[in-house]
Amino acid sequence: MALVLANDPVDAEAIDVWVNGLVGDAPVRFRLDTGAAHCSVPLLESTQKLTVTGVNSGVGLSGIGLDGDQVSVPRLNLGGLVIEDVAATRLVAGSPLPALLGMTALARFRCEFRFSDHQLALDRQTSLDTVDWFELTSHVRTQPMVPVDFDTVSVLACWDTGAGLSVVDVDFAHAHPQLFEPVRAARGVDSSGVEIPSQLCWMAPFQVGGIAIDSSVCVIVDLGRFNTALEQPIPFVLGMPAIVQADWSFDFPQRRWSVRRP
């Protein structure tokens, strides 16, 4: 399945990644978002009559709640692979927010994120191989977490393809100022569409799974309101400018992950 990478229209340093699929028979462009616990789908003829199972209880980085009813999508088609009964948020009419391919779909598979050739492979079979795997830690809302190792400090980060930039909590940045070189103020927009004050910085190189990741841009944001809504606070979100530097495998059913340079 092809991955479409594009610079974000709000902030040119940010990278968005998209996949094309079908909800029923309707074509939908999804933002690939491992930081989203649920998928989300637009209000379409194929989704407006779906049975409502609840309301969205998620929040964006601003701490603002996300609108939309929870539904079960009977059939989601991604590159010929049909996924049945996918829990999703149905966006409200006229919503400017994109559809999201989140963890209620991705967590069923061994996922190969090959950014070197812009491909995503979803495999239901677990093969016997010689890849060096690490045990996968997940956030309580199922998002994958990986250890980020700087020279002087380590932090457990949310591995988030829906983050156009890496996001660092202001308290972590203030505690480790040697890791961040300020560039300018930035226009941060979270998943609820709310703009939040942020500072664009160059982030020091680090390692993940023994693989070196070069310096990349990030934003420093006050995540206090976001984290008060979580049982398990997230001080660090690893975003696309860092993620695209490697190819990644996440075998979600087997709770393991690996990373390699292309």
Secondary structure as UniProt FT lines:
FT   STRAND          4..7
FT   TURN            12..13
FT   STRAND          15..23
FT   TURN            24..25
FT   STRAND          26..32
FT   TURN            34..35
FT   STRAND          39..41
FT   TURN            45..49
FT   STRAND          52..55
FT   TURN            61..62
FT   STRAND          69..78
FT   TURN            79..80
FT   STRAND          81..90
FT   TURN            93..94
FT   STRAND          99..101
FT   HELIX           103..106
FT   TURN            107..108
FT   STRAND          110..114
FT   TURN            115..118
FT   STRAND          119..123
FT   STRAND          134..135
FT   STRAND          137..138
FT   TURN            140..141
FT   STRAND          144..149
FT   STRAND          154..159
FT   TURN            161..162
FT   STRAND          166..169
FT   HELIX           170..175
FT   HELIX           177..179
FT   STRAND          180..189
FT   TURN            191..192
FT   STRAND          195..203
FT   STRAND          206..208
FT   TURN            209..210
FT   STRAND          211..213
FT   STRAND          216..221
FT   HELIX           224..228
FT   STRAND          236..238
FT   HELIX           240..243
FT   TURN            244..245
FT   STRAND          247..251
FT   TURN            252..255
FT   STRAND          256..260
//
